[in-house]
Amino acid sequence: MASLEILIAFLGATLIFAYFPGPALLYTAAQTLAHGRRAGFMAALGIHLGCYLHVIAAVLGLSAIFTHVPEIYAALKIVGGGYMIWLGIQLFRQKAQERHVPTAGKPRTARRAFLDSMLVEILNPKVALFFIAFLPQFVSAEAALPIWAQFLILGTVVNLAFSSADIITVLFASKLKTALGKRQRWQNVGSKACGALLMGLGLKLAMDRG
C-alpha cells in the first residue's frame, strides 16, 4: 500500500466526502422520513451494495469508459435522474392513508426501498467517475500489493465510510420522524416534501453537466 502519510490523507479526504451533505445522504433521509427507519436502513444497504458495482468497475478500469465515451455517461445520467424523479412523483402523490400500512406490508416497503436505492446508485455515473478519479491518487505502483488489490481495498474503505454516514442520517431522520408524530397533517407535508426532494435530486442528476 501507499505510505502512512498518504493513507492518512486518504482517510481524511474520505471522511470529508462521506459526511458532507450530498445527494446520497439527502436521498437516505427522504426514504427514512417517508417510510420509517427500517426502510431507511434498507435504502442505505441498497446504496452500499450498489456502490460495490462502481468499486469493481474502477478495479477493472470500466469507469474510464464514461470519460472516453461521454454519450454513455450522458445517457446513464438521464436514465438515473429520470428514475429518481419517478420515485419522487410516486411519493409526492401518495395519500396519507396509504402510508399507514399494516405490519404485514412493512417488509415490502423496506424491500422496495432497498431495490430502488440499489438501482439509483447503480444508475448514477458520477459515482463511477468519483472512484476512478479519487482512488488512483492513493495507489502506489511500488507497493507489494497489486494495483487491482489496492483499488479494491481503498474502494471498500470509501464505501464503508459513506455507509456509516448513511446510517447516522437514518438515525437522525428517524428521530425527526418520531418527533413530528403521526398526525396526518405532518405526514402529508413530510411526504410531499420528501417527494419534492427526490424529484429535485433526480433533476439535478439528469441536468448536471459535470
HELIX and SHEET records of a PDB file:
HELIX    1   1 LEU A    4  TYR A   19  1                                  16    
HELIX    2   2 PRO A   23  HIS A   35  1                                  13    
HELIX    3   3 ARG A   37  LEU A   60  1                                  24    
HELIX    4   4 ALA A   64  HIS A   68  1                                   5    
HELIX    5   5 PRO A   70  ARG A   93  1                                  24    
HELIX    6   6 ALA A   96  ARG A   99  1                                   4    
HELIX    7   7 THR A  103  GLY A  105  5                                   3    
HELIX    8   8 LYS A  106  ILE A  122  1                                  17    
HELIX    9   9 PRO A  125  PHE A  134  1                                  10    
HELIX   10  10 LEU A  135  PHE A  138  5                                   4    
HELIX   11  11 ILE A  147  LEU A  180  1                                  34    
HELIX   12  12 GLN A  184  MET A  207  1                                  24    
END                                                                             
